[in-house]
Amino acid sequence: MARVSKQTLTQQQESELAHQLTEVVGRLNSDLAQKFLTEFFGKEEKLMLAKRLAIIALLSEGRPIHRIATYLHVSESTVAKLYERYERHEFDYTIKALTKNKKDYTEFIAILDSILTVGGIMPHRNYIIKRKH
């Protein structure tokens, strides 16, 4: 879990910092984004963000919570919390960004499926959760 200083900022200061981060990230192309993430985040932070992205992608593909948790080595409560947010459509922009390039998205899901099926040893896509609309 991320640690935040006990010294708080005002709402306006937080908003300004968040806006600046958004501006910087928004200017990055793929190559610069990779370098930025490497410079900006530690190994654990990058892994946490990558797992969160994987969880969101797998939830959007209908994969079961317990399976995602087991194979990504996260707690079921972590996946369940993200699932609740997913059900409230809080990740619609994330999913839109993920699926923008169909080829890259298909490859990403294939990699995640390989993780979920332990490199193909386990059955492929056993259970699918249907999203409630």
ChimeraX attribute file (.defattr): number of C-alpha atoms within 10 A of each C-alpha:
attribute: neighborCount
match mode: 1-to-1
recipient: residues
	/A:1	6
	/A:2	7
	/A:3	5
	/A:4	7
	/A:5	7
	/A:6	6
	/A:7	5
	/A:8	9
	/A:9	11
	/A:10	8
	/A:11	9
	/A:12	9
	/A:13	11
	/A:14	12
	/A:15	12
	/A:16	12
	/A:17	13
	/A:18	11
	/A:19	12
	/A:20	12
	/A:21	11
	/A:22	11
	/A:23	11
	/A:24	11
	/A:25	14
	/A:26	10
	/A:27	9
	/A:28	13
	/A:29	9
	/A:30	8
	/A:31	8
	/A:32	12
	/A:33	15
	/A:34	12
	/A:35	11
	/A:36	14
	/A:37	14
	/A:38	12
	/A:39	9
	/A:40	11
	/A:41	12
	/A:42	11
	/A:43	10
	/A:44	11
	/A:45	14
	/A:46	14
	/A:47	12
	/A:48	15
	/A:49	12
	/A:50	12
	/A:51	18
	/A:52	17
	/A:53	16
	/A:54	18
	/A:55	24
	/A:56	24
	/A:57	21
	/A:58	20
	/A:59	23
	/A:60	19
	/A:61	15
	/A:62	15
	/A:63	21
	/A:64	18
	/A:65	20
	/A:66	14
	/A:67	17
	/A:68	24
	/A:69	19
	/A:70	12
	/A:71	14
	/A:72	16
	/A:73	10
	/A:74	16
	/A:75	13
	/A:76	15
	/A:77	12
	/A:78	13
	/A:79	23
	/A:80	17
	/A:81	11
	/A:82	19
	/A:83	19
	/A:84	11
	/A:85	13
	/A:86	17
	/A:87	16
	/A:88	12
	/A:89	12
	/A:90	13
	/A:91	18
	/A:92	14
	/A:93	10
	/A:94	13
	/A:95	17
	/A:96	10
	/A:97	11
	/A:98	17
	/A:99	15
	/A:100	11
	/A:101	10
	/A:102	10
	/A:103	9
	/A:104	12
	/A:105	16
	/A:106	13
	/A:107	11
	/A:108	16
	/A:109	15
	/A:110	12
	/A:111	14
	/A:112	20
	/A:113	19
	/A:114	15
	/A:115	16
	/A:116	23
	/A:117	17
	/A:118	13
	/A:119	12
	/A:120	11
	/A:121	10
	/A:122	12
	/A:123	10
	/A:124	13
	/A:125	13
	/A:126	10
	/A:127	11
	/A:128	13
	/A:129	12
	/A:130	12
	/A:131	11
	/A:132	6
	/A:133	6
